[in-house]
């Protein structure tokens, strides 16, 4: 069967099933400046509930976000030839994502993670299968308008280089939201990826790690990140808002968060929803300032639900929130 070639938004990144275990008998302690989730060892510990969420991960979350917001959206990822893999593919199809570029690998298992949810925060037990990444075989001649590249497994250095070369040679605009492994590699090993990036996303703490920067001077880090290659840089700072640098117009922007209608239920996916929605807004022809207004709205709604996809909005829903936003909800030049 021929694959769909008319792709507006291609999300590349590992897929996973998340089992959300809501804890009730735990506590948080601070040790050497690090918050530690603590439970009794060697005991039977009751939990409140469990919810299994299929077909998530940075890339698939972004693909669902793009499909909801009206783009022809696909994901390029790998699953094992198992029931979990079939369930992930079916879930993506149900949400309007093109699955022609999902690779099913014999002898591999589909990623399955455990999310320990406590006090609206989460600790995730992760294990990534080592898949056989082969960009040329996967892409099969398809040239999308946008690529959204995020978390992949550790056995993927050659894949990074292939993606950087592919988007550069084909004038594909790429958004790069690095995962934990990609951040740990350091900026030198991924220099070609940074150089090929149109828009880059991370939070303040991740920017400090990437740049080996001790201060929290966001404006300084925006410029330093741009010097690695990205044309547009966005750095988020949790409840304190988001910042962006637009090198095309040499403009720095700040945007506050969209006010929560009620306390967050669970914060998994807040970063993915912001970054993907910002990128999708650019795909719709919006400016950087306008994209900064789109992103926090999806984040606000996602954290009102368990999992990263249930709260993702349609374009009509997002624009309704934007129309009813507080007067001070607007981009500010800094």
C-alpha positions in Angstrom: 0.0 0.0 0.0 1.3 3.5 -0.9 2.3 5.7 1.9 0.8 9.2 2.4 3.4 11.7 1.1 1.5 15.0 1.7 2.8 15.6 5.3 2.7 19.0 7.0 4.1 17.8 10.3 6.3 14.8 10.9 7.1 14.0 14.5 10.2 11.8 15.1 10.7 10.2 18.5 10.2 7.1 20.4 6.7 5.9 21.4 5.7 4.5 24.7 2.8 3.2 26.8 2.6 5.0 30.2 1.0 3.4 33.2 0.1 6.2 35.6 0.2 5.0 39.2 -1.3 7.6 41.5 0.4 7.3 44.9 -1.3 8.1 48.2 1.3 6.7 50.7 4.5 8.6 49.9 6.4 11.8 50.9 8.9 14.2 49.3 12.1 14.9 51.1 15.0 17.2 50.1 18.5 15.7 50.1 21.5 17.8 49.0 19.1 20.1 47.2 17.4 17.3 45.3 13.7 16.4 45.9 13.4 12.7 46.6 10.2 10.6 46.4 10.2 8.3 49.4 8.2 5.2 50.2 8.6 2.5 52.8 11.1 -0.2 51.6 10.1 -3.9 51.7 6.4 -3.1 52.5 3.0 -3.4 50.8 2.1 0.1 49.9 -1.4 1.0 48.8 -2.0 3.2 45.7 -5.0 5.3 44.7 -5.5 4.3 41.1 -3.8 3.3 37.8 -4.5 4.5 34.3 -2.8 3.2 31.2 -2.2 5.7 28.4 -1.2 4.4 25.0 0.9 5.9 22.2 2.6 8.7 24.1 6.1 10.1 24.1 7.5 13.5 23.0 7.1 12.7 19.3 3.7 11.0 19.3 2.3 13.7 21.7 3.4 16.3 19.2 1.9 14.4 16.3 -1.5 14.2 18.1 -1.3 17.9 18.9 -0.7 18.7 15.2 -3.6 16.5 14.1 -6.0 18.2 16.5 -4.8 21.6 15.3 -5.6 20.9 11.7 -2.3 19.8 10.1 -1.7 16.6 8.1 0.3 15.0 10.9 2.4 11.8 10.9 4.8 10.2 13.3 8.0 8.3 12.5 8.7 5.9 15.3 9.2 2.2 16.2 7.2 -0.4 18.0 7.7 -4.1 18.7 5.7 -6.7 16.9 3.6 -7.3 20.0 0.1 -6.4 21.3 1.3 -3.2 22.8 2.7 -2.1 19.4 -0.6 -2.8 17.7 -2.5 -0.9 20.4 -0.2 2.2 19.9 -0.8 2.2 16.2 -4.6 1.9 16.6 -4.5 4.7 19.2 -2.7 7.0 16.8 -5.1 6.3 14.0 -8.0 7.0 16.2 -6.5 10.4 17.0 -6.1 11.3 13.3 -2.3 10.7 13.1 -0.9 9.1 9.9 0.9 5.9 10.9 2.4 5.0 7.5 5.9 5.7 8.9 5.7 3.6 12.1 8.1 0.7 11.9 7.1 -2.6 13.4 10.2 -4.5 14.5 10.3 -8.3 15.0 12.1 -9.4 18.1 11.7 -6.0 19.8 9.3 -5.0 22.5 7.2 -1.8 22.6 8.4 0.7 25.2 6.4 0.6 28.4 7.0 3.1 31.2 5.7 3.5 34.8 4.7 7.0 35.9 4.6 7.5 39.7 2.2 10.4 40.2 2.2 12.3 43.5 1.0 15.8 44.3 0.6 16.7 40.6 4.2 15.9 39.8 5.5 12.7 38.4 8.6 10.4 38.6 8.9 8.2 35.5 10.6 4.7 35.4 11.8 4.4 31.9 13.4 1.8 29.6 14.0 2.4 25.9 14.3 -0.5 23.5 17.2 -0.4 21.1 15.5 -0.1 17.7 17.1 -0.2 14.3 16.9 3.4 13.2 17.1 3.8 9.4 15.9 7.2 8.2 16.2 6.7 4.4 14.2 3.4 4.6 11.7 5.0 7.0 11.1 8.2 5.0 10.7 6.4 1.7 11.0 9.6 -0.3 8.6 11.7 1.8 9.5 15.3 2.3 7.4 17.0 5.1 7.1 20.7 5.6 8.0 20.5 9.2 9.9 17.9 11.3 9.5 17.8 15.0 12.5 15.9 16.5 12.6 14.8 20.1 13.5 11.9 22.4 14.9 8.7 20.9 16.9 5.8 22.4 20.6 5.9 23.2 21.7 3.7 20.3 20.9 6.5 17.8 23.9 8.7 17.1 23.9 7.9 13.4 20.2 8.6 13.3 20.8 12.1 14.6 23.4 12.8 11.9 21.1 11.4 9.2 18.2 13.6 10.3 20.3 16.7 10.3 21.6 16.0 6.8 18.1 15.1 5.5 16.4 18.3 6.7 19.3 20.5 5.5 19.5 19.0 2.0 15.7 19.1 1.5 15.0 22.6 3.1 12.8 21.0 5.7 12.1 23.2 8.8 12.9 21.3 11.9 11.9 21.9 15.5 14.2 20.2 18.0 13.1 19.4 21.6 15.9 17.3 23.0 15.1 14.5 25.4 17.2 13.6 28.5 19.7 11.4 26.5 20.1 14.1 23.8 20.8 16.8 26.5 23.4 14.5 28.2 25.3 14.1 24.9 26.3 17.7 25.0 26.1 20.4 22.3 29.4 19.3 20.6 28.2 15.8 19.7 24.9 17.2 18.3 26.4 20.3 16.6 25.0 19.2 13.2 21.5 18.9 14.7 21.6 22.3 16.3 22.9 23.8 13.1 20.0 22.3 11.1 17.3 23.5 13.6 14.7 26.1 12.8 13.2 26.3 16.3 14.6 24.9 19.5 12.9 24.2 22.8 14.1 23.5 26.3 13.5 24.7 29.9 15.8 26.9 31.9 17.5 24.0 33.7 18.0 22.1 30.5 19.5 25.3 28.9 21.9 25.6 31.8 23.1 22.0 31.3 23.4 22.3 27.5 25.4 25.6 27.7 27.2 24.7 30.9 25.8 28.0 32.3 25.4 28.6 36.1 23.3 31.8 35.9 19.6 31.9 35.1 20.0 34.8 32.7 17.4 33.7 30.2 18.1 36.4 27.7 21.8 35.5 27.7 21.0 31.8 27.2 18.6 32.5 24.4 21.4 34.2 22.4 23.9 31.5 23.3 21.6 28.8 22.1 20.9 30.7 18.9 24.7 30.8 18.3 24.6 27.0 18.1 22.4 27.3 15.0 18.7 27.5 15.8 17.0 30.4 14.1 14.3 30.7 16.8 14.9 29.7 20.4 12.3 29.2 23.1 13.1 28.6 26.8 10.4 27.9 29.2 10.4 28.6 33.0 7.5 26.7 34.4 4.9 28.8 36.1 7.1 31.9 35.4 6.3 31.8 31.7 8.3 31.4 28.5 10.9 33.3 26.5 11.8 33.4 22.9 14.4 34.8 20.6 13.5 35.5 16.9 16.8 35.9 15.0 15.0 36.9 11.8 13.8 40.1 13.5 16.4 40.2 16.3 13.5 40.3 18.9 13.3 38.9 22.4 9.9 38.0 23.8 8.3 37.0 27.1 4.9 35.4 27.6 3.2 34.6 30.9 1.3 31.3 31.4 -2.4 31.0 30.7 -4.2 30.9 34.1 -5.2 27.5 35.4 -9.0 27.2 35.8 -8.3 24.9 38.7 -5.2 23.2 40.3 -3.3 20.9 37.8 -4.2 17.3 37.9 -1.0 16.0 36.5 1.8 17.8 34.7 3.0 15.1 32.3 3.0 16.5 28.7 3.0 20.2 29.6 6.3 20.8 27.9 5.4 18.7 24.8 2.1 20.5 24.4 3.7 23.9 24.6 6.6 23.1 22.2 4.4 21.3 19.6 1.7 24.0 19.7 4.3 26.7 19.2 5.7 24.8 16.2 2.2 24.1 14.8 1.4 27.8 15.1 4.5 28.6 12.9 3.2 25.9 10.5 0.0 27.8 10.3 1.9 31.0 9.3 1.8 32.7 12.8 4.6 34.9 14.0 6.9 34.0 16.9 4.9 36.4 19.2 1.6 34.7 18.2 3.0 31.3 18.6 4.0 32.2 22.2 0.3 32.9 22.9 -0.8 29.6 21.4 1.6 27.3 23.4 0.6 28.0 27.0 -3.1 27.5 26.2 -2.6 23.8 25.3 -0.3 23.3 28.2 -2.9 24.7 30.6 -5.5 22.3 29.3 -3.3 19.3 29.2 -2.4 19.5 32.9 -6.1 19.3 33.7 -6.1 15.7 32.6 -4.0 12.5 33.3 -1.6 11.9 30.4 -0.2 14.0 27.7 -2.9 13.8 25.0 -6.4 13.9 26.5 -6.4 17.6 27.1 -5.0 18.6 23.6 -7.3 21.2 22.0 -8.7 21.7 18.5 -7.9 25.0 16.8 -11.4 26.2 17.4 -11.1 25.4 21.1 -7.7 27.0 21.4 -8.9 30.2 19.6 -11.9 30.4 22.0 -9.5 30.3 25.0 -7.4 33.0 23.3 -10.4 35.2 22.7 -11.4 34.9 26.4 -7.9 35.4 27.7 -7.1 37.9 30.5 -6.1 41.4 29.3 -2.5 40.8 30.3 -2.2 37.6 28.4 -0.1 38.8 25.5 3.5 38.7 24.3 5.9 41.3 25.7 9.1 42.5 24.1 12.1 42.3 26.5 
